[in-house]
């Protein structure tokens, strides 16, 4: 390498950076092909969740999809269990993402029962809107039953006011959209403390909720009666 030759320097560094490539899952691939900008929104949602849960010991994701965001959370917690109801997708995730040693994928349907372990934190991003309203009470009771006494639950979901901008697949799958009022009501029914945040693109804020595209609640300390308040 010639002295002070920037090309030679960079090519020598490039030769050292040869990790085995990781293939994107089907949902993330679809988003990348159809609307690459949307990838920044997905990444920002998981980053926000990761920042909230940094340092947590046992964390669980509900509705992990193809596992794209799990690595961001796994990087800042001791253990992350990603759950979904799609067995085929979970098997694919285990193979593609085996490099992340504190990240595992398990089948679990929270409409049926609580998770076998009490977790320190649970999060769900773009999940609650896919549940039919009549499924929600049992689902949420099982979520709270899967948390420790002072556990936290982070819920992120599209704002119902933004539904007119959603794509065709989202409109078909979003059967339980929330406003900021109904999302707060949901959180307060099952947790002692609930904190609201709004999000537009990559920006998290506490601005005017009806103009937010995405909604968050940070729920702390589940109610122990097992039923909505």
C-alpha positions as semicolon CSV with decimal commas, in nm:
position;residue;x (nm);y (nm);z (nm)
1;X;0,000;0,000;0,000
2;X;0,135;0,338;-0,097
3;X;0,171;0,593;0,182
4;X;-0,129;0,829;0,218
5;X;-0,330;0,670;-0,064
6;X;-0,695;0,683;0,043
7;X;-0,810;0,426;-0,212
8;X;-0,553;0,172;-0,096
9;X;-0,643;0,243;0,266
10;X;-1,013;0,188;0,210
11;X;-0,968;-0,126;-0,001
12;X;-0,749;-0,275;0,273
13;X;-1,027;-0,206;0,527
14;X;-1,286;-0,349;0,289
15;X;-1,097;-0,676;0,270
16;X;-1,132;-0,715;0,647
17;X;-1,510;-0,662;0,645
18;X;-1,642;-0,986;0,501
19;X;-1,923;-1,113;0,724
20;X;-2,159;-1,377;0,591
21;X;-2,455;-1,196;0,433
22;X;-2,797;-1,215;0,598
23;X;-3,096;-1,243;0,368
24;X;-3,395;-1,018;0,435
25;X;-3,722;-1,188;0,522
26;X;-4,028;-1,177;0,292
27;X;-4,208;-0,884;0,457
28;X;-3,899;-0,668;0,474
29;X;-3,804;-0,757;0,117
30;X;-4,151;-0,658;-0,003
31;X;-4,122;-0,322;0,174
32;X;-3,773;-0,263;0,036
33;X;-3,886;-0,330;-0,321
34;X;-4,216;-0,144;-0,314
35;X;-4,129;0,151;-0,090
36;X;-3,765;0,167;0,027
37;X;-3,827;0,486;0,227
38;X;-4,064;0,286;0,448
39;X;-3,761;0,095;0,573
40;X;-3,651;0,403;0,766
41;X;-3,988;0,415;0,943
42;X;-3,972;0,047;1,040
43;X;-3,616;0,086;1,166
44;X;-3,706;0,396;1,367
45;X;-3,994;0,218;1,540
46;X;-3,768;-0,063;1,654
47;X;-3,496;0,182;1,755
48;X;-3,743;0,369;1,976
49;X;-3,850;0,043;2,136
50;X;-3,488;-0,061;2,185
51;X;-3,404;0,266;2,359
52;X;-3,697;0,227;2,597
53;X;-3,599;-0,129;2,687
54;X;-3,219;-0,095;2,698
55;X;-3,075;-0,299;2,985
56;X;-3,381;-0,521;3,030
57;X;-3,312;-0,885;3,111
58;X;-3,592;-1,097;2,961
59;X;-3,785;-0,935;2,675
60;X;-4,050;-1,076;2,443
61;X;-4,183;-0,950;2,111
62;X;-4,537;-1,033;2,003
63;X;-4,587;-1,051;1,626
64;X;-4,225;-1,048;1,513
65;X;-4,301;-1,117;1,146
66;X;-3,981;-1,190;0,957
67;X;-3,764;-1,082;1,249
68;X;-3,610;-0,772;1,090
69;X;-3,637;-0,548;1,396
70;X;-3,546;-0,808;1,655
71;X;-3,171;-0,759;1,610
72;X;-3,200;-0,393;1,717
73;X;-3,367;-0,487;2,044
74;X;-3,152;-0,796;2,100
75;X;-2,844;-0,577;2,083
76;X;-2,939;-0,388;2,401
77;X;-3,112;-0,651;2,618
78;X;-2,990;-0,974;2,777
79;X;-3,241;-1,205;2,610
80;X;-3,506;-1,154;2,343
81;X;-3,774;-1,408;2,254
82;X;-3,962;-1,321;1,936
83;X;-4,305;-1,481;1,899
84;X;-4,548;-1,510;1,612
85;X;-4,837;-1,729;1,495
86;X;-4,676;-1,809;1,158
87;X;-4,483;-2,135;1,200
88;X;-4,335;-2,126;0,851
89;X;-4,199;-1,776;0,901
90;X;-4,056;-1,861;1,242
91;X;-3,864;-2,155;1,097
92;X;-3,721;-1,929;0,829
93;X;-3,624;-1,670;1,091
94;X;-3,437;-1,927;1,298
95;X;-3,226;-2,024;0,999
96;X;-3,160;-1,675;0,862
97;X;-3,092;-1,502;1,194
98;X;-2,899;-1,772;1,382
99;X;-2,603;-1,535;1,411
100;X;-2,780;-1,343;1,692
101;X;-2,711;-1,567;1,990
102;X;-2,941;-1,400;2,247
103;X;-3,234;-1,395;2,003
104;X;-3,476;-1,687;1,968
105;X;-3,803;-1,746;1,786
106;X;-4,099;-1,929;1,937
107;X;-4,457;-1,994;1,837
108;X;-4,711;-1,851;2,078
109;X;-5,073;-1,740;2,037
110;X;-5,165;-1,489;2,306
111;X;-5,531;-1,533;2,221
112;X;-5,506;-1,875;2,385
113;X;-5,292;-1,844;2,697
114;X;-5,014;-1,646;2,868
115;X;-4,651;-1,716;2,788
116;X;-4,489;-1,989;2,994
117;X;-4,243;-1,744;3,156
118;X;-4,298;-1,414;3,329
119;X;-4,107;-1,155;3,126
120;X;-3,958;-0,821;3,233
121;X;-4,083;-0,651;2,917
122;X;-4,309;-0,720;2,621
123;X;-4,340;-0,513;2,307
124;X;-4,557;-0,528;1,998
125;X;-4,513;-0,311;1,691
126;X;-4,780;-0,314;1,419
127;X;-4,962;-0,603;1,588
128;X;-5,265;-0,491;1,790
129;X;-5,440;-0,354;1,479
130;X;-5,449;-0,705;1,329
131;X;-5,659;-0,848;1,613
132;X;-6,036;-0,847;1,581
133;X;-6,184;-0,635;1,863
134;X;-6,359;-0,933;2,018
135;X;-6,021;-1,110;2,050
136;X;-5,857;-0,820;2,229
137;X;-5,973;-0,877;2,593
138;X;-5,839;-1,233;2,619
139;X;-5,525;-1,134;2,428
140;X;-5,446;-0,844;2,662
141;X;-5,526;-1,046;2,973
142;X;-5,274;-1,306;2,857
143;X;-5,018;-1,034;2,785
144;X;-5,044;-0,895;3,138
145;X;-5,032;-1,250;3,271
146;X;-4,696;-1,293;3,099
147;X;-4,529;-1,002;3,279
148;X;-4,361;-0,964;3,616
149;X;-4,530;-0,743;3,877
150;X;-4,346;-0,432;3,758
151;X;-4,309;-0,537;3,395
152;X;-4,354;-0,301;3,104
153;X;-4,539;-0,335;2,775
154;X;-4,471;-0,116;2,472
155;X;-4,745;-0,101;2,210
156;X;-4,700;0,075;1,876
157;X;-4,979;0,097;1,618
158;X;-5,088;0,314;1,324
159;X;-5,321;0,603;1,399
160;X;-5,674;0,554;1,268
161;X;-5,658;0,909;1,132
162;X;-5,384;0,795;0,890
163;X;-5,578;0,500;0,752
164;X;-5,671;0,683;0,432
165;X;-5,301;0,685;0,340
166;X;-5,246;0,311;0,402
167;X;-5,169;0,065;0,124
168;X;-5,412;-0,203;0,008
169;X;-5,265;-0,481;0,222
170;X;-5,269;-0,264;0,533
171;X;-5,632;-0,168;0,478
172;X;-5,726;-0,534;0,447
173;X;-5,533;-0,644;0,754
174;X;-5,604;-0,350;0,987
175;X;-5,925;-0,461;1,158
176;X;-5,868;-0,289;1,494
177;X;-5,717;0,055;1,439
178;X;-5,683;0,290;1,736
179;X;-5,703;0,660;1,800
180;X;-5,483;0,805;2,071
181;X;-5,785;0,807;2,304
182;X;-5,874;0,441;2,247
183;X;-5,510;0,331;2,273
184;X;-5,473;0,510;2,606
185;X;-5,801;0,356;2,720
186;X;-5,670;0,011;2,630
187;X;-5,349;0,065;2,823
188;X;-5,524;0,198;3,133
189;X;-5,761;-0,099;3,141
190;X;-5,473;-0,340;3,196
191;X;-5,186;-0,136;3,349
192;X;-5,145;0,099;3,644
193;X;-4,935;0,355;3,454
194;X;-4,956;0,447;3,087
195;X;-4,747;0,704;2,895
196;X;-4,836;0,822;2,545
197;X;-4,606;0,917;2,256
198;X;-4,674;1,007;1,896
199;X;-4,460;0,947;1,588
200;X;-4,434;1,091;1,238
201;X;-4,183;0,920;1,012
202;X;-3,867;0,894;1,225
203;X;-3,965;1,162;1,479
204;X;-4,110;1,073;1,819
205;X;-4,295;1,361;1,982
206;X;-4,575;1,469;2,215
207;X;-4,750;1,689;1,961
208;X;-5,112;1,700;1,845
209;X;-5,215;1,329;1,844
210;X;-5,468;1,334;1,555
211;X;-5,189;1,446;1,320
212;X;-4,955;1,164;1,422
213;X;-4,914;0,876;1,180
214;X;-4,810;0,625;1,447
215;X;-4,907;0,594;1,814
216;X;-4,723;0,453;2,115
217;X;-4,811;0,368;2,472
218;X;-4,557;0,268;2,734
219;X;-4,751;0,064;2,991
220;X;-4,603;-0,010;3,334
221;X;-4,710;-0,251;3,613
222;X;-4,988;-0,482;3,494
223;X;-5,312;-0,503;3,688
224;X;-5,338;-0,839;3,856
225;X;-5,709;-0,914;3,851
226;X;-5,673;-1,069;3,505
227;X;-5,966;-0,878;3,359
228;X;-6,012;-0,524;3,226
229;X;-6,069;-0,257;3,489
